[in-house]
């Protein structure tokens, strides 16, 4: 070997040793740096014409495992999704409290029935009656507070989605800039490991927001796609766009996340985000929290309806001069559709019967004080007219804008109703007085119960040109289509439902609607489309005679179902005058005649009926995750409390499991990519020895050259 060859070998060894020591020292310095992957010099032996010519440094290699990185990114996305859900549900659960927690809605419900039982002991005590009204309002104050908390959570989730989208854009833009830098450095033979470490760090943070698939390129760039293949970053970077609604209202139709390309074309991408915090927040806002709101609305409505059912079959002492109901959504020309029998009584100030009207809906007649039967007709108007006529000089009945009112003429008299024990009156599962809300204890501004008692042959009374618009979304939440259905004037509900179920101009390709035996609108998914969502987003219908929309009448939207928990309160007339609390009950049988005492001051049968509402079996509609069922209020409340708790516990368990998986994946990745101090110290020792050997070779070459010069 020539002297120059010896020098070349020595110098290349020195250079390689220095590169190795630099890499090891960098590894040691970054042993605790998140996202850092160790580096190693890529050393290749040089050989020219079969002669060894030292060693060449072909760049610095970043030690990384693509498959472990993919597993780690997936685990980060899953942990981000479940953790954000668990945190939110833990907060909501703490707001609900437990069955025995003082101040919880469940304890307040129990307190209502305790107050009713106490008031029933001595119905004449004003303090006890006032306590009943205060405790009922306290329960509904709590349901309203809980509903507002759910809305707040939805609003916060929406705001966090917007913030998450903005942060995702920042991360992808930085990755795009890094791609350019890495590409330039790789082309010039520079060290790209630092940029690659920063890429890894950014990908970890981005994966916490949404699931991405990172595909490394030969030139050092990284291409980003969603898990199902939608391109986010390559030679351009997509811009995610989202406009927050700024509210958690149950009426809100939230926008969707889109991705805009450089040419300005925006495509829906929300349905392609399957994991990460963004998916968790979307599920919270659009699925989990609305389910809880529906469940809360159902138990609130059931509680109010149970009290109203008992209160309408009871009476205060003395009976109120006027009973005014709520807007039922009925039109004067509607069929009344009542079955069974009920009794209307006009009672004097001391409880003596002035007049009685026995209404037999099955026979289609009524009788006054046991007299001859008179026809009541089949419509609401004919029924109200028959009652008004039967009251004669003792009172009057009227029906305006869906509201029935019955009054005694004399201020000394009052009105009360009593259900027939054998065949109680019924429409949509409610008695005559109860259906119209004539003697309700709890009031609401909107229709709270959606068992309308309508039949398919009843006229729908929606004018031509009024419309309902439905949005259809696929199994992953992807928008499918929007369908607008126009009403048909002067036709039956069967015709309107046929329009809705039309497979060409209606939504019949996805769901079918029908009326059940209680006049409730039932939605049934079409086979094969069970995972599709059909949502009513706008409704311009208005029913003549009541000014109620189709959606409010039948409870077709989230707002109609969920907002009920905010709308109930004790009837203002009862809060103003607690003597109107119905703790008594008409004492009437077939032999009771005018002059007999039918109401008395010490009667507590109405109070006992109210107290029994807690334990009476009733039907509950499907709400959120709770299936339709028959249960007592107490059992349903316990079931609801269990669902709230188990939902939060399940979310916490899933979050904990995914965090463990994330930590495990990160550890496996760190075992390969991370820095081992023992290995690095051994490598530094090796490179130091290599450096010393190359230096000695250089020194030997110098000595040889000096010797040759002396010989010459």
Secondary structure, DSSP 8 states (H G I E B T S, - for coil): --HHHHHHHHHHHHHHHHHHHHHHHHHHHTTT-TT---EEEEEEEEEETTEEEEEEEEEEEE---HHHHHHHHHHHHHHHHHHHHHHHHHHHHHHH--TTSTTSHHHHHHHHHHHHHHHHH-TT-HHHHHHHHHHHHHHHHHHHHHHHHHHHHHHHHHHHHHHHHHHHHHHHHHHHHHHHHHHHHHHTT---HHHHHHHHHHHHHHHHHS-EEEEE-TTS-EEEEETT--EEESSSB-EEE----S---TT------EEE-TTS-EEE-GGG--SHHHHHHHHIIIIIHHHHHHHHHHHHHHHHHHHHHHHHT-B-SS--SEEE-------TTSB---BSEEEEEEE-TTSBEEEEEEEETTTTEEEETT---EE--SBHHHHHHHHHHHHGGGEEEEEETTEEEEEESSTT-EEEEEE-SSSB-BBTTB-HHHHHTTT-SEE-SS---------TTSB--B-TT-EEEEEEE-TTS-EEEEEEEE--TT-BHHHHHHHHT-TTTSSTTTEEEEE-TTS-EEEEE-TT-TT-EEEEEEE---BTTT---HHHHHT-SHHHHHGGGGT-EE-HHHHH-GGGS--B-----TT--TTSB---TT--HHHHHHHGGGTSEEEE--BTTB--EEEEHHHHHHHHHHHHHHHHHHHHHHHHHHHHHHHHHHHHHHHHHS--HHHHHHHHHHHHHHHHHHHHHHHHHHHHHHHHHHH-
